[in-house]
Amino acid sequence: METLQEVMQNEYFDLVLDKVKNIMAAKGIEVNSQSSLMQILRIAMECIETVNNGKREGISKKETVLNVLLFLVNESNCSNEKKVLLRELINDGTLETTMEFIVDASKGKLVLNKKTKRKLLSYLGSCLLAMSQSGRRTSTFPRVTQITEHVQEDVEQVQEQVEQVQEQVQEQVEQVQEQVEQVQEQVQEQVEQVQEQVQEQVQEQVEQVQEQVQEQVQEQVQEQVQESTKEIKNEVMV
């Protein structure tokens, strides 16, 4: 990649930078966050397609876009800490990978399996949202509607899978509830059986006790009667 000083001297860079600055000024966009950097990325990608590159060979559109972003970050009014974070997005390949994802998606080379989807969502983030709101189209960079359609299809597939899983879970929950109800019925039956058995045993014990008491009372009464009879006889004889 060219040094920033060399890029600034590049007429092609200046033309793209001027266009980007004009659009930013018209829309009131400033470099102050990751979200704003993504918006400016979209603007730069669109502007670079409207600037005539002439016969300048070896000048990469992708590098020019990244260098425009780097220049705007450096001259912004952000705090130094924020500038470091935004430069890191540019220098660590995040934005470059974002553009590559977009280009591959537009050419049908990007298969949105689960692994790729996670990468795409991680790199694009708010960029997709900002770009999907733009009605402009570019020749080399993809149409955003194509990207959002791919993502939407993938999201719909995931939603279908989630619904299927929810249905399966619901079925399992219903089965478990049925099993619980069956167990409750069985427990209730066992409780009733135990209650009946206990009641029968208690009734038997009560009857036995009653019989024993009656027998004892009868014996005592008989003994008292006999004693009374003896006493009466003795008195009569006297």
C-alpha positions as CSV (number, residue, x, y, z in Angstrom):
1,M,0.0,0.0,0.0
2,E,1.2,3.5,-0.8
3,T,2.2,5.8,2.0
4,L,-0.4,8.4,2.9
5,Q,1.8,11.2,1.7
6,E,2.2,9.5,-1.7
7,V,-1.5,8.9,-2.0
8,M,-2.3,12.6,-1.2
9,Q,-0.2,13.6,-4.2
10,N,-2.2,11.2,-6.4
11,E,-4.7,13.1,-8.5
12,Y,-7.1,10.2,-8.6
13,F,-7.1,10.1,-4.8
14,D,-7.8,13.8,-4.7
15,L,-10.8,13.5,-7.0
16,V,-12.3,10.7,-5.0
17,L,-11.6,12.5,-1.7
18,D,-13.3,15.7,-2.9
19,K,-16.4,13.8,-4.0
20,V,-16.6,12.0,-0.7
21,K,-16.2,15.2,1.3
22,N,-18.9,17.0,-0.7
23,I,-21.4,14.2,0.0
24,M,-20.4,14.1,3.6
25,A,-20.9,17.8,3.9
26,A,-24.3,17.7,2.1
27,K,-25.5,14.9,4.4
28,G,-23.9,16.3,7.6
29,I,-21.8,13.2,8.1
30,E,-18.7,13.4,10.3
31,V,-16.1,10.9,11.2
32,N,-16.8,10.2,14.8
33,S,-17.7,6.5,15.2
34,Q,-17.5,3.0,13.6
35,S,-21.0,3.5,12.3
36,S,-20.1,6.8,10.6
37,L,-16.9,5.1,9.1
38,M,-19.1,2.5,7.6
39,Q,-21.4,5.1,6.1
40,I,-18.3,6.8,4.6
41,L,-17.1,3.5,3.3
42,R,-20.4,3.2,1.3
43,I,-20.0,6.7,0.0
44,A,-16.4,6.2,-1.0
45,M,-17.3,2.9,-2.8
46,E,-20.0,4.7,-4.8
47,C,-17.8,7.8,-5.5
48,I,-14.9,5.8,-6.8
49,E,-17.1,4.4,-9.6
50,T,-18.0,7.9,-10.8
51,V,-14.4,9.1,-11.0
52,N,-12.6,8.5,-14.3
53,N,-9.4,6.6,-13.6
54,G,-8.1,7.2,-17.1
55,K,-5.2,5.0,-18.0
56,R,-3.6,5.0,-14.6
57,E,-2.5,1.4,-14.2
58,G,-1.6,-0.1,-10.9
59,I,-4.0,2.1,-8.9
60,S,-6.3,-0.1,-6.8
61,K,-9.8,1.2,-6.2
62,K,-9.8,-0.8,-3.0
63,E,-6.6,0.8,-1.7
64,T,-7.8,4.2,-2.8
65,V,-11.0,3.8,-0.8
66,L,-9.1,2.7,2.3
67,N,-6.7,5.6,2.0
68,V,-9.5,8.1,1.7
69,L,-11.0,6.7,4.9
70,L,-7.6,6.8,6.6
71,F,-7.1,10.4,5.5
72,L,-10.6,11.4,6.8
73,V,-9.9,9.8,10.1
74,N,-6.6,11.5,10.5
75,E,-8.1,15.0,9.8
76,S,-11.2,14.4,11.9
77,N,-11.9,16.1,15.2
78,C,-12.2,12.7,17.0
79,S,-10.2,12.1,20.2
80,N,-6.9,10.3,19.8
81,E,-8.3,7.2,21.3
82,K,-11.2,7.1,18.9
83,K,-8.8,7.7,16.0
84,V,-6.7,4.8,17.1
85,L,-9.8,2.5,17.1
86,L,-10.9,3.7,13.6
87,R,-7.4,3.4,12.2
88,E,-7.3,-0.1,13.5
89,L,-10.5,-1.0,11.6
90,I,-8.8,0.2,8.4
91,N,-5.3,-1.2,9.0
92,D,-6.2,-4.6,10.5
93,G,-8.1,-5.6,7.3
94,T,-11.6,-5.3,8.6
95,L,-12.9,-2.9,6.0
96,E,-10.9,-4.5,3.3
97,T,-12.4,-7.9,4.1
98,T,-15.8,-6.2,4.2
99,M,-15.4,-5.0,0.6
100,E,-14.1,-8.4,-0.5
101,F,-17.2,-10.0,1.0
102,I,-19.4,-7.5,-0.8
103,V,-17.6,-8.1,-4.1
104,D,-17.7,-11.9,-3.7
105,A,-21.4,-11.8,-2.9
106,S,-22.2,-9.7,-5.9
107,K,-20.4,-12.3,-8.1
108,G,-22.2,-15.2,-6.6
109,K,-19.0,-16.6,-5.1
110,L,-20.1,-16.2,-1.5
111,V,-21.9,-19.2,0.0
112,L,-23.7,-18.1,3.1
113,N,-23.2,-21.2,5.3
114,K,-23.2,-20.8,9.0
115,K,-19.5,-20.1,9.3
116,T,-19.5,-17.6,6.5
117,K,-22.6,-15.9,7.8
118,R,-21.0,-15.3,11.2
119,K,-18.0,-13.7,9.5
120,L,-20.2,-11.6,7.2
121,L,-22.3,-10.3,10.0
122,S,-19.3,-9.6,12.1
123,Y,-17.5,-7.6,9.4
124,L,-20.4,-5.9,7.8
125,G,-22.4,-4.9,10.9
126,S,-23.9,-1.5,10.5
127,C,-22.3,-1.2,7.0
128,L,-25.0,-3.4,5.5
129,L,-27.7,-1.4,7.2
130,A,-26.3,1.9,5.9
131,M,-25.7,0.5,2.4
132,S,-29.1,-1.1,2.2
133,Q,-30.7,2.3,2.6
134,S,-28.8,3.7,-0.4
135,G,-30.5,3.6,-3.8
136,R,-27.3,4.1,-5.7
137,R,-25.7,1.3,-7.7
138,T,-22.1,0.7,-8.7
139,S,-20.5,-1.2,-11.5
140,T,-17.6,-3.0,-9.8
141,F,-18.9,-3.0,-6.3
142,P,-22.1,-5.0,-5.8
143,R,-25.6,-3.9,-5.6
144,V,-26.6,-3.8,-2.0
145,T,-30.0,-5.3,-2.7
146,Q,-28.3,-8.4,-3.9
147,I,-26.4,-8.7,-0.7
148,T,-29.4,-8.1,1.5
149,E,-31.4,-10.7,-0.6
150,H,-28.7,-13.3,0.2
151,V,-28.7,-12.4,3.8
152,Q,-32.5,-12.3,3.9
153,E,-32.7,-15.8,2.4
154,D,-30.2,-17.1,4.9
155,V,-32.1,-15.4,7.8
156,E,-35.4,-17.0,6.5
157,Q,-33.8,-20.4,6.5
158,V,-32.5,-19.9,10.0
159,Q,-36.0,-18.7,11.1
160,E,-37.5,-21.9,9.5
161,Q,-35.0,-24.0,11.4
162,V,-35.8,-22.2,14.6
163,E,-39.6,-22.7,14.0
164,Q,-39.0,-26.4,13.4
165,V,-36.9,-26.7,16.6
166,Q,-39.7,-24.8,18.5
167,E,-42.3,-27.2,17.1
168,Q,-40.2,-30.2,18.2
169,V,-39.6,-28.7,21.6
170,Q,-43.4,-28.0,21.9
171,E,-44.1,-31.6,21.0
172,Q,-41.6,-32.8,23.6
173,V,-43.1,-30.5,26.2
174,E,-46.6,-31.8,25.4
175,Q,-45.4,-35.4,25.6
176,V,-43.7,-34.7,29.0
177,Q,-46.9,-33.0,30.2
178,E,-48.9,-36.1,29.2
179,Q,-46.3,-38.3,31.0
180,V,-46.6,-36.1,34.1
181,E,-50.4,-36.3,34.0
182,Q,-50.2,-40.1,33.7
183,V,-47.8,-40.2,36.7
184,Q,-50.0,-38.0,38.7
185,E,-53.0,-40.2,37.9
186,Q,-51.0,-43.3,39.0
187,V,-49.9,-41.6,42.1
188,Q,-53.4,-40.5,42.9
189,E,-54.6,-44.1,42.4
190,Q,-51.9,-45.4,44.7
191,V,-52.8,-42.7,47.3
192,E,-56.4,-43.8,47.2
193,Q,-55.5,-47.4,47.5
194,V,-53.2,-46.7,50.5
195,Q,-56.0,-44.6,52.0
196,E,-58.5,-47.4,51.6
197,Q,-56.0,-49.9,53.0
198,V,-55.3,-47.7,56.0
199,Q,-59.0,-47.1,56.6
200,E,-59.7,-50.8,56.5
201,Q,-56.8,-51.6,58.9
202,V,-57.9,-48.8,61.3
203,Q,-61.5,-50.1,61.1
204,E,-60.4,-53.6,61.9
205,Q,-58.3,-52.4,64.8
206,V,-61.2,-50.3,66.2
207,E,-63.5,-53.3,66.0
208,Q,-61.0,-55.5,67.7
209,V,-60.5,-52.9,70.5
210,Q,-64.3,-52.6,70.8
211,E,-64.6,-56.4,71.1
212,Q,-61.9,-56.5,73.7
213,V,-63.5,-53.7,75.7
214,Q,-66.9,-55.4,75.6
215,E,-65.4,-58.7,76.8
216,Q,-63.6,-57.0,79.6
217,V,-66.7,-55.1,80.7
218,Q,-68.8,-58.2,80.6
219,E,-66.3,-60.1,82.7
220,Q,-66.1,-57.3,85.2
221,V,-69.9,-57.1,85.4
222,Q,-70.2,-60.8,85.9
223,E,-67.6,-60.7,88.7
224,Q,-69.4,-57.9,90.4
225,V,-72.7,-59.8,90.1
226,Q,-71.3,-62.9,91.5
227,E,-69.7,-61.0,94.4
228,S,-73.0,-59.2,95.1
229,T,-74.9,-62.5,95.0
230,K,-72.5,-64.0,97.5
231,E,-72.9,-61.1,99.9
232,I,-76.6,-61.3,99.7
233,K,-76.6,-65.0,100.4
234,N,-74.3,-64.5,103.4
235,E,-76.6,-61.9,104.8
236,V,-79.6,-64.1,104.4
237,M,-78.0,-66.9,106.2
238,V,-77.1,-64.7,109.1
